[in-house]
């Protein structure tokens, strides 16, 4: 099993030292998320400061950027890192696309499929000289003059993964991508009953072998060197479950466990602005559905039970006042957990 860590993004001065430290600790991958800051810039700094560790967006929002823009950024990060960059994309929900980014909304799964196809068409054009002629319903790319073609990388195509929760996007991940980044708002039962089946349908359609397809995440990990740290992160996970559970997009996970009424209640509370009260609605049992929990001496077994056989890569969560502080020995213990993924198949 691969182990990932997030690097700070609030202040770019912190990105380099954090990336070097994560590499020294033995993490397989470091990720940068798109919340209040740009997800790509910290990885540009990390590419200059590291030599081995994989760099990934986990995730970058897709529809607020043209595929051409994402292709350019990804090309530069792939070249700068010597092929260590992995592009992770996510659609975000309708409200954020329309009201935060001012992006017209269409059905996200078909649009994401075109986004992925367009990205690869652009990369093939740049790397192999193939004529750019991608024409879809949402995206059309038919012009690429020599002046705007970046330097050939002589590296494999950048691996491309997408975030997916619902069945349609899971099928797109399986059929068109190199992997899927599962949302932490996910349970073992949802992974077994829904995620695996939809991914398998997609992979069968796209001809993607399981050993070349990476499944990342699919839940929370609340760990630390002592019970006090675990307790703080556990409470933060409780809040995150309430936060995500208030959004209808994520309710299929609740519904599988007979928790639809909980989602409705959280939604009403969110509309009333009662964000500080929502976590109290999440019981300990519900938290344990979504998370592997335990101190460092117990967490490897909990992670294997919660994620084993499905997830190929995991990441521990931090809280505002508590860090998981994974040690090199613990990282190695997690890396010994067997997983189906072997390598990406990224030929042009």
C-alpha positions in Angstrom: 0.0 0.0 0.0 1.2 3.5 -0.9 1.1 6.3 1.7 0.5 9.9 0.9 0.9 13.1 2.8 -0.5 16.6 2.2 1.9 19.6 2.1 1.0 23.1 3.3 -0.5 25.4 0.7 -1.5 28.5 2.7 2.1 29.9 2.4 4.3 28.8 -0.4 7.4 29.4 1.7 6.4 26.3 3.7 6.0 24.0 0.6 9.6 23.2 -0.1 10.7 22.3 3.5 7.5 20.2 4.0 8.0 18.3 0.7 11.6 17.6 1.6 10.6 16.4 5.1 7.9 14.1 3.6 10.3 12.5 1.2 12.9 12.0 4.0 10.2 10.3 6.1 9.5 7.8 3.4 6.1 8.9 2.0 5.4 7.6 -1.5 3.4 10.7 -2.5 2.7 14.2 -1.5 -0.5 16.0 -2.5 -1.8 19.5 -2.7 -5.5 20.3 -2.5 -7.6 23.1 -4.0 -9.6 24.7 -1.3 -8.6 28.3 -0.5 -5.3 28.2 -2.4 -4.0 27.1 -5.8 -3.1 23.4 -5.9 -0.4 23.5 -8.5 2.0 26.1 -7.2 3.1 24.1 -4.1 4.0 21.2 -6.3 6.1 23.4 -8.6 8.2 24.2 -5.5 8.2 20.6 -4.3 9.4 19.4 -7.7 12.6 21.6 -7.2 13.2 20.4 -3.7 12.7 16.6 -4.0 14.0 13.7 -6.1 11.9 10.6 -5.5 8.5 11.3 -4.0 5.4 11.4 -6.3 3.7 14.8 -6.6 -0.1 14.9 -7.1 -3.0 17.2 -7.1 -5.6 15.8 -4.7 -7.6 17.3 -6.3 -7.5 20.3 -8.7 -10.9 21.4 -9.8 -11.4 20.8 -13.5 -14.3 22.8 -15.0 -13.0 26.2 -13.8 -10.0 25.7 -16.1 -9.8 24.9 -19.8 -8.3 21.5 -20.5 -5.6 23.5 -22.4 -4.7 25.3 -19.2 -4.6 22.1 -17.2 -2.5 20.4 -19.9 0.1 23.2 -19.8 0.5 23.2 -16.1 0.7 19.4 -16.0 3.3 19.3 -18.8 5.5 21.8 -16.9 5.2 19.9 -13.6 5.9 16.6 -15.3 9.0 17.9 -17.0 10.2 19.7 -13.9 9.8 16.6 -11.7 11.2 14.1 -14.1 7.9 12.4 -14.6 6.9 12.3 -10.9 3.7 14.4 -11.3 0.2 12.8 -11.3 -2.8 14.9 -12.2 -5.9 14.5 -10.0 -9.0 16.2 -11.1 -12.5 16.7 -9.5 -15.7 18.2 -10.9 -16.8 20.0 -7.7 -20.6 20.4 -7.1 -23.0 22.6 -9.0 -23.2 25.4 -6.5 -19.5 26.1 -6.5 -19.1 25.9 -10.3 -22.0 28.3 -10.9 -21.8 30.6 -8.0 -18.1 30.6 -6.9 -16.4 30.1 -10.3 -19.1 31.4 -12.6 -18.9 28.3 -14.8 -22.0 27.0 -16.6 -23.2 23.7 -15.3 -23.8 20.6 -17.3 -24.0 16.9 -16.3 -20.5 16.4 -14.8 -19.7 12.8 -15.8 -20.0 13.2 -19.6 -18.2 16.5 -19.3 -15.4 15.0 -17.3 -15.0 12.2 -19.8 -14.5 14.8 -22.6 -12.1 16.7 -20.3 -9.9 13.6 -19.9 -10.1 12.8 -23.6 -9.2 16.4 -24.5 -6.2 16.5 -22.1 -4.7 13.4 -23.6 -5.3 14.6 -27.2 -3.4 17.8 -26.3 -0.6 15.8 -24.7 -0.3 13.5 -27.7 -0.1 16.5 -30.0 2.7 18.0 -28.0 4.7 14.8 -27.4 4.2 12.9 -30.6 3.3 15.5 -33.2 -0.2 14.1 -33.7 -2.5 16.7 -35.2 -4.8 18.2 -32.6 -8.4 17.6 -33.6 -10.5 16.9 -30.6 -14.2 17.8 -31.1 -16.7 17.0 -28.4 -20.0 18.4 -27.2 -18.3 20.4 -24.4 -14.8 20.9 -25.7 -13.3 21.5 -29.1 -9.5 21.8 -29.7 -8.4 22.0 -33.3 -5.6 24.6 -33.4 -2.0 24.1 -32.3 0.7 26.1 -34.1 4.4 25.3 -33.6 5.0 28.5 -31.5 2.7 27.2 -28.8 4.0 23.7 -28.5 6.0 23.2 -25.3 9.2 21.2 -25.1 9.0 17.5 -25.6 9.4 15.7 -22.3 10.6 12.2 -23.5 8.6 10.9 -20.5 5.5 8.7 -20.2 2.2 10.5 -20.4 1.2 12.1 -17.1 -1.0 9.7 -15.1 -4.5 11.1 -14.7 -7.0 10.3 -11.9 -10.3 11.8 -11.0 -12.3 12.1 -7.8 -15.6 10.2 -7.9 -18.5 9.5 -5.5 -21.5 8.6 -7.6 -21.9 5.7 -10.0 -21.6 7.7 -13.3 -18.3 9.3 -12.3 -17.0 6.1 -11.0 -17.6 4.5 -14.4 -15.8 7.4 -16.1 -12.8 6.8 -13.8 -12.7 3.2 -14.6 -13.1 3.6 -18.4 -11.0 6.7 -19.1 -8.5 7.2 -16.2 -5.4 5.8 -14.6 -7.0 5.8 -11.2 -9.7 7.2 -8.9 -9.5 9.4 -5.9 -12.3 8.3 -3.6 -13.8 10.9 -1.4 -13.2 10.5 2.3 -17.0 10.5 2.8 -17.0 6.8 2.0 -17.5 3.6 4.0 -16.1 0.1 3.5 -19.6 -1.1 2.6 -20.0 1.6 0.0 -16.6 0.7 -1.4 -17.6 -3.0 -1.6 -21.2 -2.6 -2.8 -21.0 0.4 -5.1 -17.5 1.6 -5.8 -15.9 -1.7 -6.9 -18.8 -2.7 -9.2 -18.9 0.7 -11.0 -15.2 0.8 -11.4 -15.1 -2.7 -12.8 -17.8 -1.8 -15.3 -15.8 1.2 -16.4 -12.5 -0.7 -16.6 -14.1 -3.5 -18.6 -15.3 -0.9 -21.1 -12.0 0.9 -21.3 -9.8 -2.2 -21.2 -7.9 -1.0 -18.1 -6.2 -3.8 -16.1 -6.7 -3.6 -12.3 -2.9 -3.7 -11.7 -2.6 -0.5 -13.8 -5.4 1.3 -12.0 -4.8 3.1 -8.7 -7.6 3.4 -6.1 -6.8 6.1 -3.6 -8.5 6.9 -0.3 -12.1 6.0 0.5 -12.3 7.1 4.1 -10.6 8.9 6.9 -7.7 7.8 9.1 -7.6 9.2 12.6 -4.2 8.3 14.2 -1.5 9.8 16.3 1.2 8.8 18.9 -1.2 9.0 21.8 -4.9 8.8 22.6 -5.2 12.6 23.1 -4.1 13.2 19.5 -6.4 10.5 18.1 -9.3 12.0 20.1 -8.7 15.4 18.6 -8.6 14.1 15.1 -11.6 11.8 15.7 -13.6 14.9 16.6 -12.4 16.7 13.5 -13.5 13.7 11.4 -16.9 13.9 13.1 -17.2 17.5 11.9 -16.1 16.6 8.4 -18.7 13.9 8.1 -21.4 16.4 9.2 -20.1 19.0 6.8 -20.1 16.6 3.8 -23.2 14.9 4.9 -25.2 18.1 4.6 -24.7 18.1 0.8 -27.1 16.0 -1.2 -24.3 14.9 -3.6 -22.9 12.6 -0.9 -26.2 11.1 0.4 -25.9 7.8 -1.5 -23.3 6.8 1.1 -25.7 7.7 3.9 -28.6 5.9 2.2 -26.7 2.7 1.9 -26.6 2.6 5.7 -30.1 3.8 6.3 -29.0 7.3 7.3 -31.0 9.4 4.7 -32.9 11.2 7.5 -29.5 12.2 9.0 -28.5 13.8 5.7 -31.8 15.7 5.6 -31.4 17.0 9.1 -27.8 18.1 8.4 -28.9 19.8 5.2 -31.6 21.8 7.0 -29.0 22.8 9.7 -26.5 23.9 7.0 -29.1 26.1 5.4 -29.8 27.7 8.8 -26.1 28.4 9.3 -25.9 26.0 12.2 -22.4 24.7 11.2 -21.2 24.6 14.8 -24.0 22.3 15.9 -23.9 19.8 13.1 -21.1 17.6 14.4 -23.2 16.7 17.5 -25.6 14.8 15.2 -22.8 12.4 14.2 -22.5 9.4 16.6 -19.3 7.6 17.4 -20.7 4.6 15.5 -21.1 6.7 12.3 -17.6 8.0 12.7 -16.2 4.5 12.8 -18.1 3.7 9.6 -16.1 6.3 7.8 -12.7 6.1 9.6 -9.9 3.8 10.6 -9.1 4.9 14.2 -6.2 4.1 16.5 -2.8 5.1 17.9 0.3 4.4 16.0 0.8 0.9 17.6 -2.7 -0.2 16.4 -3.5 1.8 13.3 -1.8 -0.5 10.7 -4.3 -3.3 11.5 -7.2 -0.9 11.5 -6.2 0.5 8.1 -5.8 -3.0 6.7 -9.3 -3.9 7.9 -10.9 -0.7 6.7 -9.1 -0.2 3.4 -7.3 -3.5 2.6 -7.9 -5.2 -0.7 -9.6 -2.1 -2.2 -7.4 1.0 -1.7 -3.9 1.2 -3.0 -3.0 4.5 -1.4 -4.1 6.1 1.8 -3.5 9.4 3.7 -3.9 10.2 7.4 -5.9 13.3 8.2 -4.8 16.1 10.5 -6.9 18.4 12.6 -6.4 22.1 13.2 -4.7 21.4 16.5 -3.4 17.9 16.0 -1.2 16.1 13.5 -1.0 12.3 12.8 2.8 12.5 12.8 3.4 9.2 11.0 6.8 7.8 11.7 9.1 6.2 9.1 8.6 2.8 10.8 4.8 3.2 10.7 4.9 4.3 7.1 6.9 1.1 6.3 4.3 -1.0 8.1 1.6 0.5 6.0 3.6 0.0 2.8 3.7 -3.7 3.6 -0.1 -4.0 3.3 -0.8 -5.8 0.0 -2.7 -3.9 -2.7 -3.7 -4.8 -6.3 -2.1 -1.7 -8.0 1.4 -2.2 -9.5 2.1 0.6 -12.0 0.5 3.0 -14.4 0.2 2.2 -18.1 0.9 5.6 -19.6 2.1 5.1 -23.2 1.0 7.7 -25.6 
